[in-house]
Amino acid sequence: MKKSLEEDVFIPLYPKSTVEDKSSLRSKFQDRCFWSAVKLLSNILLWDGIVQEDTVRDLGLSKLLNRYLLLNLLNTAPGQDNIEKCNKVVACLPERWFQGLKSGSTLPELLNFCQHLLQ
């Protein structure tokens, strides 16, 4: 999983003006890279309960979500596309990680993502 993160994940960052046109090649390429990374996030988080939780959280949240996916989400214009992307990311997260958390709190690795959701 670590090797895949280091060698296979790439999401180009283009200026917002370049990717606003969803039919442009840059926009389509960036979207394909994003969705490929979301699929990898889903696959990594499926290892929860098999591999140590700290390792899964580090790889999935700290390295993939915060390093790659969140940058793309921040660069995506507010709207339905951004909501869909955020929903898919949230759907990947194991529910058991949130059991026992106080209301209004979250995992430390999700603070930046939660801030994005609040905005």
SERO-4910 file (N, C-alpha, C, O; in steps of 0.05 Angstrom, whole numbers):
BEGIN
 pado doro    nc1    nc2    nc3   cac1   cac2   cac3    cc1    cc2    cc3    oc1    oc2    oc3
  Met    A     16    -24      0      0      0      0     17     25      0     12     45    -14
  Lys    A     38     24     16     56     48     18     70     53     -9     72     76    -18
  Lys    A     78     31    -22     92     34    -48     72     45    -69     80     62    -85
  Ser    A     48     36    -68     27     46    -87     23     76    -82     20     91   -101
  Leu    A     21     85    -57     18    113    -51     42    130    -62     38    151    -73
  Glu    A     65    119    -58     89    134    -66     93    135    -96    103    155   -107
  Glu    A     86    113   -110     92    111   -138     69    115   -158     73    122   -181
  Asp    A     45    110   -148     22    109   -167      3    133   -165    -12    138   -184
  Val    A      3    147   -143    -16    168   -139     -5    194   -151     17    203   -145
  Phe    A    -21    206   -168    -15    232   -181    -40    246   -187    -57    236   -202
  Ile    A    -43    270   -176    -66    286   -183    -55    314   -190    -46    328   -173
  Pro    A    -56    320   -216    -44    346   -224    -61    370   -212    -85    368   -209
  Leu    A    -47    391   -206    -61    415   -197    -59    436   -219    -38    446   -225
  Tyr    A    -82    441   -230    -84    462   -251    -98    486   -239   -112    483   -220
  Pro    A    -94    509   -251   -109    533   -241   -139    528   -244   -148    514   -263
  Lys    A   -154    539   -226   -183    535   -226   -195    543   -254   -213    530   -264
  Ser    A   -185    564   -265   -195    573   -291   -191    552   -313   -207    551   -332
  Thr    A   -171    536   -310   -165    515   -330   -184    492   -328   -191    479   -349
  Val    A   -193    485   -304   -210    461   -301   -239    467   -297   -255    449   -293
  Glu    A   -247    493   -298   -275    500   -296   -291    488   -318   -315    480   -315
  Asp    A   -280    487   -342   -293    474   -365   -290    444   -362   -269    433   -368
  Lys    A   -311    431   -354   -310    402   -348   -305    385   -373   -299    361   -371
  Ser    A   -308    397   -397   -303    382   -421   -274    384   -430   -266    371   -449
  Ser    A   -258    400   -417   -230    403   -424   -214    378   -417   -221    364   -399
  Leu    A   -193    373   -432   -176    349   -428   -163    350   -400   -161    330   -387
  Arg    A   -155    374   -392   -142    376   -365   -161    369   -343   -154    355   -324
  Ser    A   -186    379   -345   -206    374   -325   -212    344   -324   -214    332   -302
  Lys    A   -215    332   -347   -221    303   -348   -199    286   -336   -203    267   -322
  Phe    A   -174    294   -343   -151    279   -333   -149    282   -302   -144    263   -288
  Gln    A   -153    306   -292   -152    311   -264   -173    295   -249   -168    284   -228
  Asp    A   -197    294   -261   -219    279   -249   -213    249   -248   -218    236   -228
  Arg    A   -202    239   -270   -194    210   -271   -174    204   -249   -176    183   -235
  Cys    A   -154    221   -246   -134    217   -225   -146    218   -198   -139    202   -180
  Phe    A   -164    237   -193   -177    240   -167   -193    214   -161   -190    203   -139
  Trp    A   -209    205   -179   -226    182   -174   -209    156   -170   -217    138   -155
  Ser    A   -187    155   -184   -169    132   -180   -158    133   -151   -155    112   -138
  Ala    A   -151    157   -141   -141    160   -114   -163    153    -94   -157    142    -73
  Val    A   -187    161    -99   -210    154    -81   -213    124    -80   -218    113    -58
  Lys    A   -210    110   -102   -213     81   -102   -190     69    -86   -195     50    -71
  Leu    A   -166     80    -88   -144     70    -71   -150     76    -42   -144     58    -25
  Leu    A   -161     99    -35   -168    105     -8   -188     84      3   -185     74     25
  Ser    A   -208     78    -13   -228     58     -5   -214     31      0   -220     18     20
  Asn    A   -197     23    -18   -183     -3    -15   -165     -3     10   -164    -23     24
  Ile    A   -151     19     15   -134     20     39   -150     18     64   -143      3     83
  Leu    A   -172     33     65   -189     33     90   -204      7     94   -213      1    116
  Leu    A   -206     -9     73   -218    -36     76   -200    -55     93   -210    -75    104
  Trp    A   -175    -48     95   -156    -63    111   -159    -58    141   -146    -71    158
  Asp    A   -176    -39    149   -181    -33    177   -191    -58    191   -210    -71    181
  Gly    A   -179    -65    213   -186    -89    228   -169   -113    221   -168   -133    235
  Ile    A   -154   -110    199   -135   -131    190   -107   -122    195    -90   -136    207
  Val    A   -101    -98    186    -75    -85    191    -79    -66    214   -102    -56    219
  Gln    A    -58    -60    229    -60    -42    252    -74    -16    244    -69     -4    223
  Glu    A    -93     -7    261   -108     17    255    -91     42    251    -96     58    233
  Asp    A    -69     45    266    -51     68    263    -39     68    235    -37     90    223
  Thr    A    -32     45    225    -20     43    198    -41     50    177    -35     65    158
  Val    A    -65     40    179    -86     46    160    -93     75    160    -96     88    139
  Arg    A    -95     87    184   -102    115    186    -79    133    175    -84    153    162
  Asp    A    -55    125    180    -32    140    170    -32    140    139    -29    161    126
  Leu    A    -34    116    128    -33    114     99    -57    126     85    -55    142     66
  Gly    A    -81    120     95   -106    129     82   -112    158     87   -119    173     69
  Leu    A   -109    167    112   -117    194    119    -94    214    117    -96    234    102
  Ser    A    -73    208    131    -51    228    131    -37    230    104    -32    252     94
  Lys    A    -31    207     92    -16    208     67    -33    211     42    -25    226     24
  Leu    A    -56    198     40    -72    200     16    -92    222     17    -93    239     -1
  Leu    A   -109    222     37   -130    243     38   -118    271     41   -125    289     26
  Asn    A   -101    274     61    -91    301     67    -70    311     47    -68    335     43
  Arg    A    -56    293     35    -34    301     17    -44    305    -12    -34    322    -26
  Tyr    A    -63    288    -20    -71    289    -49   -100    297    -52   -106    317    -67
  Leu    A   -118    282    -40   -146    287    -45   -156    314    -36   -171    327    -50
  Leu    A   -148    322    -12   -157    347     -1   -148    371    -18   -163    390    -22
  Leu    A   -124    370    -29   -115    391    -47   -133    394    -71   -139    416    -80
  Asn    A   -141    371    -82   -159    372   -105   -187    383    -97   -198    399   -111
  Leu    A   -197    375    -74   -222    385    -64   -222    415    -60   -241    429    -66
  Leu    A   -200    425    -49   -198    454    -44   -196    469    -70   -203    493    -71
  Asn    A   -187    456    -91   -184    469   -117   -209    465   -135   -211    477   -156
  Thr    A   -228    449   -125   -253    445   -139   -273    467   -131   -277    472   -108
  Ala    A   -286    478   -151   -305    499   -145   -328    488   -129   -336    465   -132
  Pro    A   -339    505   -110   -362    496    -95   -385    488   -113   -390    501   -134
  Gly    A   -399    468   -106   -422    459   -123   -426    429   -121   -414    416   -104
  Gln    A   -442    419   -139   -449    391   -139   -426    372   -142   -425    351   -130
  Asp    A   -407    379   -159   -383    363   -164   -367    359   -138   -358    337   -131
  Asn    A   -363    381   -124   -348    380    -98   -363    364    -78   -351    349    -63
  Ile    A   -390    367    -77   -406    352    -58   -404    322    -63   -401    306    -45
  Glu    A   -405    315    -89   -403    286    -96   -376    275    -88   -375    253    -77
  Lys    A   -355    290    -93   -328    281    -85   -326    277    -55   -316    257    -46
  Cys    A   -336    296    -40   -335    294    -11   -351    271     -1   -343    256     18
  Asn    A   -375    266    -12   -392    244     -4   -378    217     -8   -379    199      8
  Lys    A   -363    214    -31   -349    189    -37   -326    185    -16   -322    162     -8
  Val    A   -313    206     -9   -291    204     11   -303    196     38   -292    177     50
  Val    A   -325    208     46   -337    202     72   -347    173     72   -345    159     92
  Ala    A   -357    164     49   -367    136     47   -345    115     52   -351     93     59
  Cys    A   -321    123     47   -298    104     51   -291    100     80   -279     80     87
  Leu    A   -297    120     97   -288    119    124   -302     98    141   -327     97    141
  Pro    A   -287     82    156   -300     61    173   -316     74    195   -305     92    210
  Glu    A   -340     66    199   -358     78    219   -347     74    247   -351     91    265
  Arg    A   -334     52    252   -324     46    279   -304     66    289   -300     69    313
  Trp    A   -291     80    271   -271    101    279   -285    124    294   -272    138    309
  Phe    A   -311    127    290   -325    150    301   -342    142    326   -353    160    339
  Gln    A   -342    117    332   -357    108    356   -341    118    381   -317    114    382
  Gly    A   -356    129    399   -343    138    424   -332    167    422   -322    177    443
  Leu    A   -333    179    399   -324    207    397   -346    225    408   -369    220    405
  Lys    A   -337    247    420   -357    266    430   -370    280    407   -358    282    385
  Ser    A   -394    289    411   -409    304    390   -393    328    382   -384    343    399
  Gly    A   -391    332    356   -376    356    346   -346    352    344   -332    370    336
  Ser    A   -336    328    351   -307    323    348   -302    303    326   -321    290    316
  Thr    A   -277    301    318   -270    283    297   -241    272    302   -228    280    321
  Leu    A   -232    255    284   -205    245    285   -186    268    279   -192    285    262
  Pro    A   -162    269    291   -143    290    285   -135    291    255   -131    313    244
  Glu    A   -134    268    242   -126    268    214   -148    279    196   -143    285    172
  Leu    A   -172    282    206   -195    292    190   -201    321    195   -220    332    183
  Leu    A   -186    335    211   -192    363    218   -193    381    193   -212    396    190
  Asn    A   -174    379    176   -173    395    151   -196    389    133   -208    407    121
  Phe    A   -203    363    130   -225    355    113   -251    365    125   -269    375    111
  Cys    A   -254    364    152   -278    374    165   -281    404    161   -303    415    157
  Gln    A   -259    418    162   -259    447    157   -269    453    129   -285    472    124
  His    A   -260    437    110   -269    440     82   -300    435     80   -314    450     67
  Leu    A   -309    415     94   -338    409     93   -354    431    106   -375    438     96
  Leu    A   -344    443    127   -358    465    140   -360    489    122   -380    504    123
  Gln    A   -339    494    106   -340    517     88   -359    513     66   -363    530     49
***
